[in-house]
């Protein structure tokens, strides 16, 4: 009878050790998942902040001041293109005159 109880006690201890190991493993797994979850939440917060900043920049870029600046730059661009065309035309005329003078 004592041997039976000792065997039963040994089996119960092994079972308790197994349960304890399982509990520790589950606890470690839960901690690892919590760490991963916290990192993911931090990354989400960073991404949300970046999105908010990008949206604010987009709103600022479409404001009246930005539109006025774009209009001014467009006008200056047109003026410079016209000036370039005039300079090219003058250069071509000058090249023709040089060519005519060389022939004389």
N, CA, C and O atoms as CSV, one atom per row, in Angstrom:
chain,resi,resn,atom,element,x,y,z
A,1,UNK,N,N,0.812,-1.189,0.000
A,1,UNK,CA,C,0.000,0.000,0.000
A,1,UNK,C,C,0.864,1.265,0.000
A,1,UNK,O,O,0.559,2.207,-0.732
A,2,UNK,N,N,1.919,1.310,0.790
A,2,UNK,CA,C,2.827,2.450,0.855
A,2,UNK,C,C,3.527,2.629,-0.483
A,2,UNK,O,O,3.708,3.754,-0.950
A,3,UNK,N,N,3.920,1.521,-1.098
A,3,UNK,CA,C,4.576,1.602,-2.405
A,3,UNK,C,C,3.620,2.178,-3.440
A,3,UNK,O,O,4.007,2.972,-4.297
A,4,UNK,N,N,2.395,1.769,-3.344
A,4,UNK,CA,C,1.386,2.273,-4.274
A,4,UNK,C,C,1.209,3.781,-4.094
A,4,UNK,O,O,1.129,4.527,-5.070
A,5,UNK,N,N,1.151,4.210,-2.859
A,5,UNK,CA,C,0.990,5.634,-2.582
A,5,UNK,C,C,2.217,6.420,-3.036
A,5,UNK,O,O,2.087,7.524,-3.565
A,6,UNK,N,N,3.423,5.848,-2.829
A,6,UNK,CA,C,4.644,6.507,-3.288
A,6,UNK,C,C,4.665,6.602,-4.812
A,6,UNK,O,O,5.067,7.628,-5.361
A,7,UNK,N,N,4.244,5.558,-5.488
A,7,UNK,CA,C,4.184,5.578,-6.950
A,7,UNK,C,C,3.172,6.616,-7.416
A,7,UNK,O,O,3.412,7.358,-8.368
A,8,UNK,N,N,2.048,6.653,-6.732
A,8,UNK,CA,C,1.013,7.631,-7.085
A,8,UNK,C,C,1.529,9.045,-6.823
A,8,UNK,O,O,1.281,9.961,-7.608
A,9,UNK,N,N,2.251,9.215,-5.708
A,9,UNK,CA,C,2.833,10.511,-5.373
A,9,UNK,C,C,3.851,10.931,-6.429
A,9,UNK,O,O,3.872,12.089,-6.844
A,10,UNK,N,N,4.699,9.990,-6.869
A,10,UNK,CA,C,5.685,10.289,-7.913
A,10,UNK,C,C,4.999,10.688,-9.214
A,10,UNK,O,O,5.419,11.636,-9.878
A,11,UNK,N,N,3.950,9.969,-9.573
A,11,UNK,CA,C,3.199,10.314,-10.791
A,11,UNK,C,C,2.558,11.685,-10.683
A,11,UNK,O,O,2.553,12.459,-11.640
A,12,UNK,N,N,2.020,11.976,-9.517
A,12,UNK,CA,C,1.383,13.278,-9.300
A,12,UNK,C,C,2.418,14.399,-9.353
A,12,UNK,O,O,2.155,15.475,-9.889
A,13,UNK,N,N,3.608,14.132,-8.785
A,13,UNK,CA,C,4.675,15.147,-8.836
A,13,UNK,C,C,5.120,15.401,-10.277
A,13,UNK,O,O,5.323,16.547,-10.680
A,14,UNK,N,N,5.269,14.316,-11.049
A,14,UNK,CA,C,5.649,14.479,-12.464
A,14,UNK,C,C,4.579,15.277,-13.211
A,14,UNK,O,O,4.878,16.155,-14.020
A,15,UNK,N,N,3.345,14.948,-12.918
A,15,UNK,CA,C,2.237,15.660,-13.563
A,15,UNK,C,C,2.246,17.133,-13.160
A,15,UNK,O,O,2.030,18.013,-13.993
A,16,UNK,N,N,2.500,17.396,-11.873
A,16,UNK,CA,C,2.565,18.778,-11.383
A,16,UNK,C,C,3.728,19.516,-12.038
A,16,UNK,O,O,3.593,20.679,-12.418
A,17,UNK,N,N,4.877,18.836,-12.171
A,17,UNK,CA,C,6.023,19.453,-12.846
A,17,UNK,C,C,5.678,19.785,-14.295
A,17,UNK,O,O,6.022,20.858,-14.792
A,18,UNK,N,N,5.003,18.864,-14.964
A,18,UNK,CA,C,4.595,19.105,-16.354
A,18,UNK,C,C,3.647,20.287,-16.458
A,18,UNK,O,O,3.777,21.123,-17.352
A,19,UNK,N,N,2.695,20.350,-15.539
A,19,UNK,CA,C,1.748,21.471,-15.534
A,19,UNK,C,C,2.485,22.781,-15.269
A,19,UNK,O,O,2.188,23.801,-15.891
A,20,UNK,N,N,3.449,22.754,-14.342
A,20,UNK,CA,C,4.231,23.953,-14.038
A,20,UNK,C,C,5.034,24.390,-15.259
A,20,UNK,O,O,5.088,25.578,-15.579
A,21,UNK,N,N,5.663,23.421,-15.947
A,21,UNK,CA,C,6.423,23.745,-17.163
A,21,UNK,C,C,5.507,24.338,-18.227
A,21,UNK,O,O,5.855,25.320,-18.882
A,22,UNK,N,N,4.336,23.733,-18.394
A,22,UNK,CA,C,3.381,24.259,-19.372
A,22,UNK,C,C,2.960,25.686,-19.018
A,22,UNK,O,O,2.857,26.552,-19.887
A,23,UNK,N,N,2.721,25.909,-17.730
A,23,UNK,CA,C,2.314,27.243,-17.293
A,23,UNK,C,C,3.418,28.258,-17.561
A,23,UNK,O,O,3.147,29.367,-18.021
A,24,UNK,N,N,4.670,27.880,-17.273
A,24,UNK,CA,C,5.796,28.787,-17.528
A,24,UNK,C,C,5.944,29.062,-19.020
A,24,UNK,O,O,6.188,30.196,-19.433
A,25,UNK,N,N,5.793,28.006,-19.825
A,25,UNK,CA,C,5.908,28.174,-21.276
A,25,UNK,C,C,4.807,29.091,-21.795
A,25,UNK,O,O,5.052,29.962,-22.629
A,26,UNK,N,N,3.592,28.885,-21.291
A,26,UNK,CA,C,2.480,29.741,-21.722
A,26,UNK,C,C,2.694,31.177,-21.264
A,26,UNK,O,O,2.374,32.120,-21.988
A,27,UNK,N,N,3.232,31.340,-20.070
A,27,UNK,CA,C,3.507,32.677,-19.558
A,27,UNK,C,C,4.566,33.375,-20.416
A,27,UNK,O,O,4.418,34.546,-20.764
A,28,UNK,N,N,5.625,32.650,-20.751
A,28,UNK,CA,C,6.678,33.220,-21.601
A,28,UNK,C,C,6.122,33.554,-22.978
A,28,UNK,O,O,6.453,34.594,-23.548
A,29,UNK,N,N,5.284,32.684,-23.508
A,29,UNK,CA,C,4.674,32.920,-24.816
A,29,UNK,C,C,3.774,34.157,-24.762
A,29,UNK,O,O,3.773,34.976,-25.681
A,30,UNK,N,N,3.012,34.280,-23.677
A,30,UNK,CA,C,2.136,35.442,-23.523
A,30,UNK,C,C,2.951,36.728,-23.426
A,30,UNK,O,O,2.578,37.749,-24.004
A,31,UNK,N,N,4.076,36.677,-22.688
A,31,UNK,CA,C,4.937,37.860,-22.575
A,31,UNK,C,C,5.509,38.244,-23.935
A,31,UNK,O,O,5.555,39.424,-24.283
A,32,UNK,N,N,5.944,37.247,-24.704
A,32,UNK,CA,C,6.495,37.517,-26.037
A,32,UNK,C,C,5.425,38.135,-26.936
A,32,UNK,O,O,5.698,39.062,-27.699
A,33,UNK,N,N,4.212,37.611,-26.834
A,33,UNK,CA,C,3.124,38.173,-27.649
A,33,UNK,C,C,2.784,39.586,-27.206
A,33,UNK,O,O,2.472,40.439,-28.038
A,34,UNK,N,N,2.841,39.844,-25.893
A,34,UNK,CA,C,2.597,41.198,-25.402
A,34,UNK,C,C,3.644,42.171,-25.931
A,34,UNK,O,O,3.321,43.292,-26.321
A,35,UNK,N,N,4.900,41.734,-25.941
A,35,UNK,CA,C,5.976,42.586,-26.460
A,35,UNK,C,C,5.733,42.883,-27.938
A,35,UNK,O,O,5.851,44.028,-28.376
A,36,UNK,N,N,5.393,41.849,-28.699
A,36,UNK,CA,C,5.131,42.051,-30.128
A,36,UNK,C,C,3.936,42.974,-30.338
A,36,UNK,O,O,3.950,43.828,-31.225
A,37,UNK,N,N,2.896,42.796,-29.513
A,37,UNK,CA,C,1.715,43.650,-29.615
A,37,UNK,C,C,2.070,45.099,-29.309
A,37,UNK,O,O,1.634,46.009,-30.015
A,38,UNK,N,N,2.862,45.317,-28.257
A,38,UNK,CA,C,3.259,46.684,-27.909
A,38,UNK,C,C,4.092,47.318,-29.013
A,38,UNK,O,O,3.916,48.497,-29.322
A,39,UNK,N,N,4.993,46.552,-29.607
A,39,UNK,CA,C,5.794,47.087,-30.724
A,39,UNK,C,C,4.897,47.438,-31.902
A,39,UNK,O,O,5.074,48.476,-32.540
A,40,UNK,N,N,3.939,46.573,-32.184
A,40,UNK,CA,C,3.023,46.838,-33.296
A,40,UNK,C,C,2.184,48.082,-33.013
A,40,UNK,O,O,1.936,48.882,-33.915
A,41,UNK,N,N,1.747,48.248,-31.768
A,41,UNK,CA,C,0.969,49.434,-31.411
A,41,UNK,C,C,1.810,50.702,-31.516
A,41,UNK,O,O,1.319,51.738,-31.965
A,42,UNK,N,N,3.079,50.628,-31.103
A,42,UNK,CA,C,3.970,51.784,-31.240
A,42,UNK,C,C,4.168,52.134,-32.710
A,42,UNK,O,O,4.138,53.305,-33.090
A,43,UNK,N,N,4.369,51.112,-33.528
A,43,UNK,CA,C,4.537,51.334,-34.970
A,43,UNK,C,C,3.267,51.946,-35.560
A,43,UNK,O,O,3.334,52.823,-36.421
A,44,UNK,N,N,2.120,51.479,-35.094
A,44,UNK,CA,C,0.845,52.025,-35.556
A,44,UNK,C,C,0.725,53.496,-35.184
A,44,UNK,O,O,0.290,54.310,-35.999
A,45,UNK,N,N,1.106,53.839,-33.961
A,45,UNK,CA,C,1.060,55.240,-33.538
A,45,UNK,C,C,1.989,56.105,-34.383
A,45,UNK,O,O,1.622,57.209,-34.784
A,46,UNK,N,N,3.203,55.597,-34.656
A,46,UNK,CA,C,4.144,56.343,-35.506
A,46,UNK,C,C,3.558,56.557,-36.895
A,46,UNK,O,O,3.634,57.652,-37.454
A,47,UNK,N,N,2.977,55.505,-37.438
A,47,UNK,CA,C,2.412,55.589,-38.782
A,47,UNK,C,C,1.233,56.555,-38.817
A,47,UNK,O,O,1.076,57.324,-39.766
A,48,UNK,N,N,0.405,56.509,-37.772
A,48,UNK,CA,C,-0.723,57.452,-37.706
A,48,UNK,C,C,-0.217,58.886,-37.632
A,48,UNK,O,O,-0.781,59.781,-38.263
A,49,UNK,N,N,0.843,59.106,-36.864
A,49,UNK,CA,C,1.423,60.442,-36.776
A,49,UNK,C,C,1.968,60.911,-38.115
A,49,UNK,O,O,1.778,62.062,-38.508
A,50,UNK,N,N,2.645,60.010,-38.808
A,50,UNK,CA,C,3.183,60.359,-40.129
A,50,UNK,C,C,2.056,60.658,-41.106
A,50,UNK,O,O,2.158,61.579,-41.917
A,51,UNK,N,N,0.981,59.879,-41.026
A,51,UNK,CA,C,-0.173,60.120,-41.900
A,51,UNK,C,C,-0.794,61.472,-41.607
A,51,UNK,O,O,-1.129,62.216,-42.529
A,52,UNK,N,N,-0.951,61.796,-40.336
A,52,UNK,CA,C,-1.526,63.089,-39.965
A,52,UNK,C,C,-0.648,64.233,-40.466
A,52,UNK,O,O,-1.156,65.241,-40.958
A,53,UNK,N,N,0.668,64.076,-40.341
A,53,UNK,CA,C,1.585,65.113,-40.823
A,53,UNK,C,C,1.498,65.254,-42.339
A,53,UNK,O,O,1.503,66.366,-42.867
A,54,UNK,N,N,1.417,64.126,-43.033
A,54,UNK,CA,C,1.317,64.171,-44.494
A,54,UNK,C,C,0.009,64.823,-44.924
A,54,UNK,O,O,-0.019,65.594,-45.883
A,55,UNK,N,N,-1.074,64.513,-44.214
A,55,UNK,CA,C,-2.356,65.135,-44.549
A,55,UNK,C,C,-2.319,66.633,-44.275
A,55,UNK,O,O,-2.878,67.419,-45.041
A,56,UNK,N,N,-1.664,67.034,-43.187
A,56,UNK,CA,C,-1.541,68.461,-42.885
A,56,UNK,C,C,-0.712,69.164,-43.961
A,56,UNK,O,O,-1.047,70.272,-44.380
A,57,UNK,N,N,0.361,68.524,-44.403
A,57,UNK,CA,C,1.180,69.093,-45.479
A,57,UNK,C,C,0.377,69.217,-46.764
A,57,UNK,O,O,0.487,70.208,-47.485
A,58,UNK,N,N,-0.432,68.200,-47.043
A,58,UNK,CA,C,-1.246,68.235,-48.261
A,58,UNK,C,C,-2.260,69.373,-48.182
A,58,UNK,O,O,-2.504,70.065,-49.171
A,59,UNK,N,N,-2.852,69.561,-46.996
A,59,UNK,CA,C,-3.812,70.661,-46.835
A,59,UNK,C,C,-3.112,72.009,-46.983
A,59,UNK,O,O,-3.655,72.935,-47.586
A,60,UNK,N,N,-1.904,72.112,-46.429
A,60,UNK,CA,C,-1.156,73.366,-46.525
A,60,UNK,C,C,-0.733,73.634,-47.964
A,60,UNK,O,O,-0.693,74.786,-48.397
A,61,UNK,N,N,-0.420,72.577,-48.702
A,61,UNK,CA,C,0.024,72.732,-50.089
A,61,UNK,C,C,-1.122,73.114,-51.008
A,61,UNK,O,O,-0.886,73.574,-52.125
A,62,UNK,N,N,-2.360,72.933,-50.562
A,62,UNK,CA,C,-3.488,73.287,-51.420
A,62,UNK,C,C,-4.161,74.571,-50.948
A,62,UNK,O,O,-5.246,74.913,-51.420
A,63,UNK,N,N,-3.538,75.273,-50.035
A,63,UNK,CA,C,-4.108,76.507,-49.507
A,63,UNK,C,C,-3.974,77.655,-50.495
A,63,UNK,O,O,-3.310,77.519,-51.522
A,64,UNK,N,N,-4.606,78.791,-50.186
A,64,UNK,CA,C,-4.572,79.951,-51.094
A,64,UNK,C,C,-3.158,80.489,-51.321
A,64,UNK,O,O,-2.828,80.916,-52.427
A,65,UNK,N,N,-2.330,80.472,-50.285
A,65,UNK,CA,C,-0.960,80.973,-50.446
A,65,UNK,C,C,-0.187,80.092,-51.416
A,65,UNK,O,O,0.565,80.590,-52.253
A,66,UNK,N,N,-0.375,78.789,-51.301
A,66,UNK,CA,C,0.318,77.866,-52.201
A,66,UNK,C,C,-0.182,78.034,-53.629
A,66,UNK,O,O,0.597,77.953,-54.579
A,67,UNK,N,N,-1.482,78.270,-53.778
A,67,UNK,CA,C,-2.031,78.472,-55.121
A,67,UNK,C,C,-1.472,79.748,-55.738
A,67,UNK,O,O,-1.151,79.776,-56.926
A,68,UNK,N,N,-1.356,80.798,-54.942
A,68,UNK,CA,C,-0.793,82.049,-55.444
A,68,UNK,C,C,0.667,81.855,-55.840
A,68,UNK,O,O,1.114,82.373,-56.862
A,69,UNK,N,N,1.404,81.105,-55.024
A,69,UNK,CA,C,2.810,80.845,-55.348
A,69,UNK,C,C,2.925,80.036,-56.635
A,69,UNK,O,O,3.785,80.311,-57.472
A,70,UNK,N,N,2.052,79.033,-56.792
A,70,UNK,CA,C,2.076,78.240,-58.029
A,70,UNK,C,C,1.755,79.108,-59.242
A,70,UNK,O,O,2.372,78.952,-60.295
A,71,UNK,N,N,0.796,80.018,-59.102
A,71,UNK,CA,C,0.439,80.902,-60.208
A,71,UNK,C,C,1.614,81.813,-60.563
A,71,UNK,O,O,1.906,82.023,-61.740
A,72,UNK,N,N,2.285,82.351,-59.548
A,72,UNK,CA,C,3.435,83.225,-59.796
A,72,UNK,C,C,4.559,82.455,-60.476
A,72,UNK,O,O,5.186,82.955,-61.410
A,73,UNK,N,N,4.813,81.237,-60.005
A,73,UNK,CA,C,5.864,80.425,-60.622
A,73,UNK,C,C,5.509,80.057,-62.057
A,73,UNK,O,O,6.377,80.023,-62.929
A,74,UNK,N,N,4.248,79.787,-62.294
A,74,UNK,CA,C,3.816,79.456,-63.654
A,74,UNK,C,C,3.997,80.655,-64.584
A,74,UNK,O,O,4.440,80.501,-65.722
A,75,UNK,N,N,3.653,81.845,-64.098
A,75,UNK,CA,C,3.825,83.055,-64.905
A,75,UNK,C,C,5.304,83.301,-65.196
A,75,UNK,O,O,5.675,83.629,-66.323
A,76,UNK,N,N,6.139,83.142,-64.181
A,76,UNK,CA,C,7.577,83.334,-64.384
A,76,UNK,C,C,8.133,82.302,-65.357
A,76,UNK,O,O,8.988,82.615,-66.185
A,77,UNK,N,N,7.643,81.075,-65.253
A,77,UNK,CA,C,8.076,80.020,-66.166
A,77,UNK,C,C,7.711,80.385,-67.607
A,77,UNK,O,O,8.526,80.220,-68.514
A,78,UNK,N,N,6.501,80.875,-67.815
A,78,UNK,CA,C,6.086,81.289,-69.156
A,78,UNK,C,C,6.949,82.424,-69.687
A,78,UNK,O,O,7.342,82.424,-70.853
A,79,UNK,N,N,7.243,83.398,-68.815
A,79,UNK,CA,C,8.079,84.529,-69.222
A,79,UNK,C,C,9.473,84.058,-69.619
A,79,UNK,O,O,10.032,84.522,-70.613
A,80,UNK,N,N,10.032,83.135,-68.839
A,80,UNK,CA,C,11.365,82.627,-69.147
A,80,UNK,C,C,11.375,81.807,-70.439
A,80,UNK,O,O,12.335,81.867,-71.208
A,81,UNK,N,N,10.317,81.051,-70.673
A,81,UNK,CA,C,10.244,80.295,-71.936
A,81,UNK,C,C,10.196,81.243,-73.137
A,81,UNK,O,O,10.841,81.007,-74.158
A,82,UNK,N,N,9.419,82.322,-72.992
A,82,UNK,CA,C,9.322,83.305,-74.076
A,82,UNK,C,C,10.678,83.967,-74.314
A,82,UNK,O,O,11.094,84.155,-75.457
A,83,UNK,N,N,11.361,84.317,-73.227
A,83,UNK,CA,C,12.680,84.938,-73.336
A,83,UNK,C,C,13.662,83.986,-74.008
A,83,UNK,O,O,14.482,84.414,-74.820
A,84,UNK,N,N,13.588,82.706,-73.678
A,84,UNK,CA,C,14.467,81.711,-74.292
A,84,UNK,C,C,14.206,81.629,-75.795
A,84,UNK,O,O,15.140,81.580,-76.596
A,85,UNK,N,N,12.926,81.616,-76.164
A,85,UNK,CA,C,12.584,81.544,-77.588
A,85,UNK,C,C,13.113,82.773,-78.329
A,85,UNK,O,O,13.634,82.659,-79.438
A,86,UNK,N,N,12.975,83.948,-77.709
A,86,UNK,CA,C,13.477,85.177,-78.335
A,86,UNK,C,C,14.997,85.132,-78.489
A,86,UNK,O,O,15.527,85.544,-79.521
A,87,UNK,N,N,15.690,84.643,-77.486
A,87,UNK,CA,C,17.150,84.550,-77.557
A,87,UNK,C,C,17.592,83.570,-78.640
A,87,UNK,O,O,18.556,83.834,-79.359
A,88,UNK,N,N,16.895,82.444,-78.761
A,88,UNK,CA,C,17.236,81.484,-79.812
A,88,UNK,C,C,17.012,82.086,-81.196
A,88,UNK,O,O,17.814,81.881,-82.108
A,89,UNK,N,N,15.915,82.831,-81.347
A,89,UNK,CA,C,15.628,83.475,-82.628
A,89,UNK,C,C,16.711,84.506,-82.960
A,89,UNK,O,O,17.173,84.581,-84.099
A,90,UNK,N,N,17.112,85.298,-81.964
A,90,UNK,CA,C,18.161,86.296,-82.180
A,90,UNK,C,C,19.482,85.610,-82.528
A,90,UNK,O,O,20.216,86.095,-83.389
A,91,UNK,N,N,19.792,84.506,-81.880
A,91,UNK,CA,C,21.022,83.780,-82.165
A,91,UNK,C,C,21.017,83.251,-83.599
A,91,UNK,O,O,22.030,83.316,-84.296
A,92,UNK,N,N,19.865,82.725,-84.034
A,92,UNK,CA,C,19.778,82.210,-85.410
A,92,UNK,C,C,19.954,83.337,-86.426
A,92,UNK,O,O,20.640,83.165,-87.433
A,93,UNK,N,N,19.329,84.496,-86.160
A,93,UNK,CA,C,19.476,85.636,-87.068
A,93,UNK,C,C,20.933,86.094,-87.122
A,93,UNK,O,O,21.459,86.415,-88.188
A,94,UNK,N,N,21.567,86.118,-85.964
A,94,UNK,CA,C,22.965,86.533,-85.905
A,94,UNK,C,C,23.843,85.552,-86.674
A,94,UNK,O,O,24.769,85.963,-87.373
A,95,UNK,N,N,23.555,84.252,-86.547
A,95,UNK,CA,C,24.325,83.248,-87.274
A,95,UNK,C,C,24.146,83.432,-88.780
A,95,UNK,O,O,25.105,83.276,-89.537
A,96,UNK,N,N,22.926,83.763,-89.225
A,96,UNK,CA,C,22.685,84.002,-90.652
A,96,UNK,C,C,23.467,85.219,-91.136
A,96,UNK,O,O,24.053,85.193,-92.218
A,97,UNK,N,N,23.475,86.288,-90.332
A,97,UNK,CA,C,24.216,87.490,-90.715
A,97,UNK,C,C,25.709,87.203,-90.821
A,97,UNK,O,O,26.367,87.680,-91.745
A,98,UNK,N,N,26.241,86.440,-89.896
A,98,UNK,CA,C,27.655,86.074,-89.943
A,98,UNK,C,C,27.927,85.280,-91.209
A,98,UNK,O,O,28.940,85.491,-91.876
A,99,UNK,N,N,27.027,84.370,-91.538
A,99,UNK,CA,C,27.181,83.550,-92.735
A,99,UNK,C,C,27.154,84.425,-93.989
A,99,UNK,O,O,27.955,84.221,-94.902
A,100,UNK,N,N,26.234,85.404,-94.041
A,100,UNK,CA,C,26.140,86.308,-95.191
A,100,UNK,C,C,27.410,87.141,-95.302
A,100,UNK,O,O,27.928,87.335,-96.402
A,101,UNK,N,N,27.912,87.631,-94.187
A,101,UNK,CA,C,29.122,88.444,-94.210
A,101,UNK,C,C,30.340,87.631,-94.644
A,101,UNK,O,O,31.239,88.162,-95.296
A,102,UNK,N,N,30.375,86.355,-94.288
A,102,UNK,CA,C,31.484,85.508,-94.716
A,102,UNK,C,C,31.466,85.326,-96.225
A,102,UNK,O,O,32.522,85.251,-96.853
A,103,UNK,N,N,30.297,85.255,-96.805
A,103,UNK,CA,C,30.180,85.059,-98.259
A,103,UNK,C,C,30.625,86.303,-99.025
A,103,UNK,O,O,31.082,86.186,-100.163
A,104,UNK,N,N,30.506,87.454,-98.448
A,104,UNK,CA,C,30.870,88.689,-99.148
A,104,UNK,C,C,32.335,88.824,-99.140
A,104,UNK,O,O,32.869,89.795,-99.677
